[in-house]
Amino acid sequence: MNNRKKTIFTILFGRLHTSILLSPFFAASYVGVASVWLGGHFGPGFATGAFSAQYYERYGWIGLVMPLLAMLITGGVMFYMVEYARSNGTTNYRSFVQSAFGGTFGKVMAIFYDILFIGTVIGAGGLAVAGEANILGKLYGLGFWTAAIPTILVSALLCLYGSKLVARSSKYMMYAIVVIVLMIFVLSSASGKPDYAAAFAAPAIEQKNTLLNAIWKAILYGCFQSTIAFNVMSVADLLESRKETKKAVLTGYIVTVVLMIAIALTLFGYIPSNPDIINLGKTPVPMMSIIMGLGMPWLTYIFVILMTFAVLTSTAGIANAGCRRFDKLLGGIKNVQLRRAVITAVLLLIAAFGAWLDMERLTKTVTTYIGYAGIVGLVIPAFTIVRAKLNKK
């Protein structure tokens, strides 16, 4: 390319890049809030394909459309809780409980939310740290803590300066995540290795009550992921109106569903030739197995970047929610950054404790328990009590 062509290319690309970043959509605060939802969801359990293997692939082609139902539940909880937090200034879940429920019930729910939040830190945070450490260990021979400690430190730094930095960083990482996931799907499909015709024609692995089980699994997954409302509520102060809350939830729903289906479809095409691709006991990182089989070493490094973004957005969202919740408890520490650093360090150490559990146990057992707890503590109250109060207001 000669200098003139280089100059033209640079000008055009620079203008395109600038116009994208400065467009109303990409600059909107609701996009940053939506990206905190995606960031909390798109942890290693999602990015590795482990959640897809557990909740969707066993039900044949029906499972591929179940993310629409799962995220409808999560999105509903998200809207009611985030809008209540925004309109009432209750961006930490403790103040939310006191305002929304009040009285004895509010006190009981406050304790329940603390337990549920810590369980989420162990489950989702543990998956984040363990997933990154396992992949870096497999690729580069790093020890668990050698890989985990930098992840924890960067996540902590993102949280030190509040909700704006978390939302902004999550927004740019969301763009990268969307591009990388779709690129992996396209390259995998173009390779000719997945056999979609055979996959769609084959009977579901789970043949007993396939549709009912698929629906129930989607509901349980949606209830588990509803705990991300804690993360998104912590940045609700960035939204200026009910209309912006709706835009944030709709954006989060669309982007999350597209990525979920892309990952589910990527794995689905390999099941006829390799049924163990969705056996987490034998293939703990299904997406990595697919990528390494494509014969594109550079794509492996891209996947590591994807996992890193997934981990950082997930752990940063959890830590920011925890800082909002426990900030007043450490009011004796006058320096705000130091106070957030202490809270973040404690939460990420709890996540590291969760990471000691293996990926399969975290994905199957811990997330299932959190899903059941989410039905009682988040889904039912959001669609009844919180919804009624918002409608009345």
C-alpha positions as CSV (number, residue, x, y, z in Angstrom):
1,M,0.0,0.0,0.0
2,N,1.6,3.3,-1.1
3,N,1.7,6.4,1.2
4,R,-1.3,8.0,-0.5
5,K,-3.5,4.9,0.0
6,K,-2.2,4.6,3.6
7,T,-3.2,8.2,4.3
8,I,-6.7,7.8,2.8
9,F,-7.2,4.5,4.7
10,T,-6.0,6.2,8.0
11,I,-8.4,9.1,7.5
12,L,-11.3,7.0,6.6
13,F,-10.7,4.5,9.4
14,G,-10.1,7.3,11.9
15,R,-13.3,9.0,11.0
16,L,-15.3,5.8,11.1
17,H,-13.8,4.9,14.5
18,T,-14.5,8.4,15.9
19,S,-18.0,8.4,14.5
20,I,-18.8,5.1,16.1
21,L,-17.4,6.0,19.5
22,L,-19.2,9.4,19.4
23,S,-22.5,8.2,18.1
24,P,-25.5,8.6,20.5
25,F,-25.9,4.9,21.0
26,F,-22.3,4.1,22.0
27,A,-22.0,7.2,24.2
28,A,-25.3,6.6,26.0
29,S,-25.1,5.8,29.7
30,Y,-27.8,3.1,29.3
31,V,-25.4,1.2,27.1
32,G,-22.8,1.2,29.9
33,V,-25.5,0.0,32.4
34,A,-26.5,-2.8,29.9
35,S,-22.9,-3.8,29.6
36,V,-22.7,-4.3,33.4
37,W,-25.5,-6.9,32.9
38,L,-23.6,-8.6,30.1
39,G,-20.4,-8.4,32.1
40,G,-21.9,-10.0,35.1
41,H,-23.4,-12.7,32.9
42,F,-20.6,-13.3,30.5
43,G,-18.2,-14.9,33.0
44,P,-16.2,-18.1,32.3
45,G,-19.3,-20.3,32.8
46,F,-20.8,-18.6,29.8
47,A,-17.7,-17.8,27.8
48,T,-16.3,-21.4,28.0
49,G,-19.6,-22.9,26.9
50,A,-20.1,-24.7,30.2
51,F,-23.5,-23.2,31.0
52,S,-24.6,-23.9,27.4
53,A,-23.6,-27.5,27.8
54,Q,-25.5,-27.8,31.1
55,Y,-28.6,-25.9,30.4
56,Y,-29.3,-26.0,26.6
57,E,-27.5,-28.6,24.5
58,R,-29.1,-31.7,25.9
59,Y,-32.5,-30.7,24.6
60,G,-31.8,-30.6,20.9
61,W,-32.8,-27.7,18.7
62,I,-35.4,-26.7,21.3
63,G,-32.6,-25.8,23.7
64,L,-31.2,-23.3,21.2
65,V,-34.2,-21.0,21.6
66,M,-34.5,-21.3,25.4
67,P,-32.2,-18.3,26.0
68,L,-35.1,-16.2,24.9
69,L,-37.1,-17.4,27.8
70,A,-34.3,-17.5,30.3
71,M,-33.3,-13.9,29.7
72,L,-36.9,-12.8,29.6
73,I,-37.1,-13.8,33.3
74,T,-33.7,-12.1,34.1
75,G,-34.7,-9.0,32.1
76,G,-38.0,-8.7,34.0
77,V,-36.2,-8.9,37.4
78,M,-33.6,-6.5,36.1
79,F,-36.1,-3.9,35.0
80,Y,-38.2,-3.8,38.2
81,M,-35.3,-3.9,40.6
82,V,-33.0,-1.4,38.7
83,E,-35.9,1.0,38.0
84,Y,-36.9,0.9,41.7
85,A,-33.2,1.5,42.7
86,R,-32.9,4.4,40.2
87,S,-36.2,6.1,41.2
88,N,-35.7,5.7,44.9
89,G,-31.9,6.2,45.2
90,T,-31.4,2.7,46.6
91,T,-28.4,1.6,44.6
92,N,-27.1,-0.9,47.1
93,Y,-29.3,-3.9,47.8
94,R,-29.5,-3.3,51.6
95,S,-31.2,0.1,51.2
96,F,-33.3,-1.4,48.4
97,V,-34.6,-4.1,50.7
98,Q,-35.4,-1.6,53.5
99,S,-37.3,0.7,51.0
100,A,-39.1,-2.0,49.0
101,F,-40.1,-4.4,51.7
102,G,-39.7,-2.7,55.0
103,G,-40.6,-3.9,58.5
104,T,-39.9,-7.5,59.7
105,F,-40.0,-8.9,56.2
106,G,-37.5,-6.4,55.1
107,K,-35.1,-7.4,57.9
108,V,-35.4,-11.0,57.0
109,M,-34.9,-10.3,53.3
110,A,-31.9,-8.2,54.1
111,I,-30.2,-11.2,55.7
112,F,-31.3,-13.4,52.9
113,Y,-29.9,-11.0,50.3
114,D,-26.5,-10.9,52.1
115,I,-26.4,-14.7,52.0
116,L,-27.5,-14.8,48.4
117,F,-24.9,-12.2,47.4
118,I,-22.1,-14.0,49.1
119,G,-23.2,-17.2,47.4
120,T,-23.1,-15.4,44.1
121,V,-19.6,-14.2,44.9
122,I,-18.5,-17.8,45.6
123,G,-20.3,-19.2,42.5
124,A,-20.0,-16.5,39.8
125,G,-16.8,-15.0,41.2
126,G,-15.3,-18.4,41.8
127,L,-16.0,-19.4,38.2
128,A,-14.4,-16.2,37.0
129,V,-11.2,-16.7,38.8
130,A,-11.0,-20.5,38.3
131,G,-11.9,-20.2,34.6
132,E,-9.1,-17.7,33.8
133,A,-6.6,-19.6,36.0
134,N,-7.4,-22.9,34.4
135,I,-7.0,-21.6,30.8
136,L,-3.8,-19.7,31.5
137,G,-2.4,-22.7,33.4
138,K,-3.2,-25.0,30.5
139,L,-1.8,-22.8,27.8
140,Y,1.2,-21.3,29.6
141,G,1.9,-23.7,32.5
142,L,1.2,-21.0,35.1
143,G,0.3,-22.0,38.6
144,F,-3.2,-21.3,39.9
145,W,-2.3,-18.3,42.0
146,T,0.2,-16.9,39.4
147,A,-2.7,-16.7,37.0
148,A,-5.4,-15.7,39.5
149,I,-3.7,-12.9,41.5
150,P,-3.3,-10.5,38.5
151,T,-6.9,-11.1,37.6
152,I,-8.0,-10.2,41.1
153,L,-5.7,-7.1,41.2
154,V,-7.0,-5.6,37.9
155,S,-10.6,-6.3,38.9
156,A,-9.9,-4.5,42.2
157,L,-8.4,-1.4,40.4
158,L,-11.5,-1.1,38.2
159,C,-13.7,-0.8,41.3
160,L,-11.7,1.8,43.2
161,Y,-13.2,4.8,41.4
162,G,-16.9,3.9,41.4
163,S,-19.8,3.0,39.1
164,K,-18.8,5.3,36.2
165,L,-15.5,3.6,35.6
166,V,-17.0,0.1,36.0
167,A,-19.8,0.9,33.5
168,R,-17.4,2.6,31.0
169,S,-14.8,-0.2,31.1
170,S,-17.5,-2.8,30.9
171,K,-19.0,-1.1,27.9
172,Y,-15.7,-1.2,25.9
173,M,-15.1,-4.8,26.9
174,M,-18.7,-5.7,25.8
175,Y,-17.9,-4.5,22.3
176,A,-14.8,-6.7,22.2
177,I,-16.7,-9.7,23.6
178,V,-19.5,-9.4,21.0
179,V,-17.0,-9.2,18.1
180,I,-14.9,-12.1,19.4
181,V,-17.8,-14.5,20.0
182,L,-19.4,-13.8,16.6
183,M,-16.0,-14.2,15.0
184,I,-15.5,-17.6,16.6
185,F,-18.9,-18.7,15.5
186,V,-18.3,-17.7,11.9
187,L,-14.9,-19.3,11.7
188,S,-16.1,-22.5,13.2
189,S,-19.0,-22.7,10.8
190,A,-16.9,-21.8,7.8
191,S,-14.4,-24.6,8.7
192,G,-16.9,-27.3,7.8
193,K,-16.2,-29.2,11.0
194,P,-19.7,-28.8,12.7
195,D,-22.4,-30.9,11.1
196,Y,-25.6,-28.8,11.7
197,A,-27.8,-31.0,9.4
198,A,-27.0,-34.1,11.6
199,A,-27.3,-32.1,14.8
200,F,-30.8,-30.8,13.9
201,A,-31.9,-34.2,12.6
202,A,-30.7,-36.1,15.7
203,P,-33.0,-36.8,18.6
204,A,-32.4,-34.8,21.8
205,I,-30.0,-36.3,24.3
206,E,-32.6,-35.8,27.0
207,Q,-35.5,-37.6,25.4
208,K,-37.8,-37.8,28.5
209,N,-40.1,-34.8,28.7
210,T,-37.7,-32.9,26.5
211,L,-39.8,-29.7,26.1
212,L,-40.8,-29.5,29.8
213,N,-37.3,-30.1,31.0
214,A,-35.9,-27.6,28.5
215,I,-38.3,-24.9,29.8
216,W,-37.6,-25.7,33.4
217,K,-33.8,-25.5,32.8
218,A,-34.3,-22.2,31.1
219,I,-36.4,-20.9,34.0
220,L,-33.8,-22.0,36.5
221,Y,-31.0,-20.4,34.5
222,G,-32.9,-17.2,34.3
223,C,-33.5,-17.2,38.1
224,F,-29.8,-17.9,38.7
225,Q,-28.7,-15.0,36.4
226,S,-31.2,-12.7,38.1
227,T,-28.6,-12.2,40.8
228,I,-26.8,-10.0,38.3
229,A,-29.4,-7.4,39.4
230,F,-27.2,-6.7,42.4
231,N,-24.4,-5.6,40.0
232,V,-26.7,-3.5,37.7
233,M,-28.5,-1.8,40.6
234,S,-25.1,-0.6,41.8
235,V,-24.8,1.6,38.6
236,A,-28.5,2.6,38.4
237,D,-27.6,6.1,39.4
238,L,-26.2,6.6,35.8
239,L,-29.8,6.3,34.4
240,E,-31.8,9.5,34.3
241,S,-35.3,8.2,33.6
242,R,-37.6,5.1,33.4
243,K,-37.2,5.3,29.6
244,E,-33.4,4.9,30.0
245,T,-33.9,1.9,32.3
246,K,-36.1,0.3,29.6
247,K,-33.4,1.0,27.0
248,A,-30.7,-0.5,29.2
249,V,-32.7,-3.7,29.9
250,L,-33.7,-4.1,26.2
251,T,-30.1,-3.6,25.1
252,G,-28.8,-6.0,27.6
253,Y,-31.5,-8.6,26.7
254,I,-30.8,-8.4,22.9
255,V,-27.0,-8.6,23.2
256,T,-27.0,-11.3,25.8
257,V,-29.5,-13.5,23.9
258,V,-27.5,-13.1,20.6
259,L,-24.3,-14.2,22.3
260,M,-26.0,-17.1,24.2
261,I,-27.5,-18.5,21.0
262,A,-24.2,-18.0,19.1
263,I,-22.3,-20.1,21.7
264,A,-25.0,-22.7,21.9
265,L,-25.2,-23.1,18.1
266,T,-21.4,-23.3,17.9
267,L,-21.4,-26.3,20.3
268,F,-24.5,-27.8,18.8
269,G,-22.9,-28.6,15.5
270,Y,-20.2,-30.7,17.1
271,I,-22.4,-33.0,19.2
272,P,-23.0,-35.7,16.4
273,S,-19.2,-36.2,15.9
274,N,-18.1,-35.6,19.5
275,P,-20.8,-36.1,22.1
276,D,-18.3,-35.5,24.9
277,I,-18.1,-31.8,23.8
278,I,-20.9,-31.1,26.3
279,N,-19.7,-33.5,29.0
280,L,-18.1,-31.2,31.5
281,G,-16.4,-34.0,33.3
282,K,-14.4,-34.8,30.1
283,T,-14.5,-31.4,28.5
284,P,-14.5,-28.7,31.1
285,V,-13.9,-25.9,28.6
286,P,-16.0,-26.8,25.5
287,M,-15.2,-23.7,23.5
288,M,-11.5,-24.1,23.9
289,S,-11.7,-27.6,22.6
290,I,-13.5,-26.4,19.5
291,I,-11.0,-23.5,18.9
292,M,-7.9,-25.7,19.3
293,G,-9.4,-28.2,16.8
294,L,-9.7,-25.5,14.1
295,G,-5.9,-25.3,13.6
296,M,-5.7,-21.6,14.1
297,P,-3.2,-20.9,16.9
298,W,-3.9,-17.1,16.8
299,L,-7.6,-17.8,17.6
300,T,-6.5,-19.4,20.8
301,Y,-4.9,-16.1,21.9
302,I,-8.0,-14.3,20.9
303,F,-10.0,-16.6,23.1
304,V,-7.7,-15.9,26.0
305,I,-8.4,-12.2,25.5
306,L,-12.2,-13.0,25.5
307,M,-11.9,-14.9,28.7
308,T,-9.9,-12.1,30.3
309,F,-12.6,-9.5,29.4
310,A,-15.3,-11.9,30.6
311,V,-13.5,-12.3,34.0
312,L,-12.8,-8.7,34.5
313,T,-16.3,-7.5,33.7
314,S,-17.8,-10.2,35.9
315,T,-15.6,-9.7,39.0
316,A,-15.6,-5.9,38.7
317,G,-19.4,-5.9,38.6
318,I,-19.6,-8.1,41.7
319,A,-17.0,-6.0,43.6
320,N,-18.8,-2.8,42.7
321,A,-22.1,-4.1,44.0
322,G,-20.3,-5.2,47.2
323,C,-18.7,-1.8,47.7
324,R,-22.2,-0.2,47.4
325,R,-23.6,-2.6,50.0
326,F,-20.8,-2.6,52.6
327,D,-19.6,1.0,52.3
328,K,-21.3,2.3,55.4
329,L,-20.2,-0.7,57.5
330,L,-16.6,0.5,57.0
331,G,-17.4,4.2,57.5
332,G,-14.5,4.4,60.0
333,I,-12.2,4.3,57.0
334,K,-12.4,7.9,55.8
335,N,-10.6,7.5,52.5
336,V,-13.1,6.4,49.9
337,Q,-10.6,4.5,47.7
338,L,-9.1,2.7,50.7
339,R,-12.5,1.7,51.9
340,R,-13.4,0.3,48.5
341,A,-10.1,-1.4,48.3
342,V,-10.7,-3.3,51.6
343,I,-14.2,-4.4,50.6
344,T,-13.0,-5.4,47.1
345,A,-10.1,-7.4,48.5
346,V,-12.4,-9.3,50.9
347,L,-14.9,-10.1,48.2
348,L,-12.3,-11.3,45.7
349,L,-10.7,-13.5,48.4
350,I,-14.1,-15.1,48.9
351,A,-14.3,-15.5,45.1
352,A,-10.8,-17.1,45.2
353,F,-12.1,-19.5,47.8
354,G,-14.9,-20.5,45.5
355,A,-12.3,-21.0,42.7
356,W,-10.8,-23.9,44.7
357,L,-14.0,-25.8,43.9
358,D,-13.7,-27.5,40.5
359,M,-15.5,-25.9,37.4
360,E,-18.0,-28.8,37.1
361,R,-19.1,-28.5,40.8
362,L,-19.5,-24.7,40.5
363,T,-21.4,-24.9,37.3
364,K,-23.8,-27.6,38.2
365,T,-24.3,-27.6,42.0
366,V,-23.6,-24.0,43.2
367,T,-25.4,-22.3,40.4
368,T,-28.4,-24.6,40.8
369,Y,-28.8,-23.7,44.5
370,I,-28.4,-20.0,43.7
371,G,-31.1,-20.4,41.0
372,Y,-33.6,-21.9,43.5
373,A,-32.7,-19.1,46.0
374,G,-33.2,-16.6,43.3
375,I,-36.8,-17.8,42.7
376,V,-37.7,-17.0,46.3
377,G,-35.6,-13.9,46.9
378,L,-35.5,-12.1,43.5
379,V,-38.0,-13.4,40.9
380,I,-41.2,-13.6,42.9
381,P,-40.6,-10.3,44.9
382,A,-39.6,-8.4,41.7
383,F,-42.7,-9.5,39.7
384,T,-45.1,-8.9,42.7
385,I,-44.1,-6.5,45.4
386,V,-41.6,-4.3,43.5
387,R,-43.7,-4.2,40.4
388,A,-46.8,-3.2,42.3
389,K,-44.9,-0.3,44.1
390,L,-43.5,0.9,40.8
391,N,-46.9,0.9,39.1
392,K,-48.4,2.7,42.1
393,K,-45.7,5.3,42.0
